[in-house]
Amino acid sequence: MSRVAVLRRPEKRREYDGKFLKSWLKNPLRMGAVAPSGPVLARRMASYVDPAGTGPVIELGPGTGAITAALVAHGVDPKRLVLVEYSMDFCRLLRERFPTATIVHGDAYALNRTLTGRLAEPADALVSGLPLMTRPEPIRLKLLNEALGLMKPGAPFVQFTYSVTSPVPIKGSGLIVTPSERIWRNIPPARVWVYQRP
Ligand SMILES: C[S@@+](CC[C@H](N)C(=O)[O-])C[C@H]1O[C@@H](n2cnc3c(N)ncnc32)[C@H](O)[C@@H]1O
């Protein structure tokens, strides 16, 4: 059975939703959402990644793999994926779902340390499902700067947020910043922000 078919199996979706909710009950601030991203948002996140590339694609906070599955369905080779997740339970699930991806159990906010020795070359893209707005602004900025330092020039840092404004301060950053329209077909509605070094 293909990965896309597995994604559509309702009992699997219910299982992933159950694990997600359980994790939220344990640590709402770290989860930042009660349910995984919906398919429209996940597809939009994946659409910013070039499937024809060959370099690493980093995902921060993949959770149960909603966006990861969309990346694979978009044509990104799972071998390119480097998934950084804090929850050991989610790491186990991600290993089952994406056996050829690199799963890193660690803290995405200490990205240089967490990814030491994990990237063979600078990344082609980074997608993040981290609930950034639960962290203070300097920590969000540090994450963005560290991440861009691990990526090729011009490579997209793709972040979704339920907030109405950019989840990282952009004034004077010198970055190219591209917000999407509001994605209403997600609960709650979200927006995708893309940050690139010129
Ligand atoms: C809002 S959920 C997003 C899950 C998934 N990307 C999605 O869109 O359905 C946030 C995820 O970030 C993870 N997370 C939170 N803090 C983290 C950290 N410091 N390092 C790595 N992952 C973290 C949580 O465990 C959770 O899986």
The ligand as a Gaussian input file, in Angstrom:
#p B3LYP/6-31G(d) Opt

LIG

0 1
 C        1.872000      22.322000      16.367000
 S        2.666000      20.715000      16.491000
 C        2.933000      20.475000      14.735000
 C        3.007000      19.016000      14.349000
 C        3.025000      18.771000      12.824000
 N        4.107000      19.477000      12.176000
 C        1.728000      19.203000      12.206000
 O        1.728000      20.232000      11.506000
 O        0.718000      18.506000      12.418000
 C        4.268000      21.134000      17.141000
 C        5.304000      20.009000      17.148000
 O        6.570000      20.584000      17.525000
 C        7.210000      19.696000      18.433000
 N        8.135000      20.492000      19.231000
 C        7.835000      21.439000      20.165000
 N        8.949000      21.965000      20.694000
 C        9.985000      21.346000      20.082000
 C       11.397000      21.474000      20.173000
 N       11.950000      22.337000      21.018000
 N       12.157000      20.711000      19.370000
 C       11.608000      19.830000      18.500000
 N       10.280000      19.660000      18.365000
 C        9.470000      20.391000      19.151000
 C        6.064000      19.105000      19.244000
 O        6.443000      17.907000      19.904000
 C        5.042000      18.873000      18.125000
 O        5.270000      17.648000      17.487000

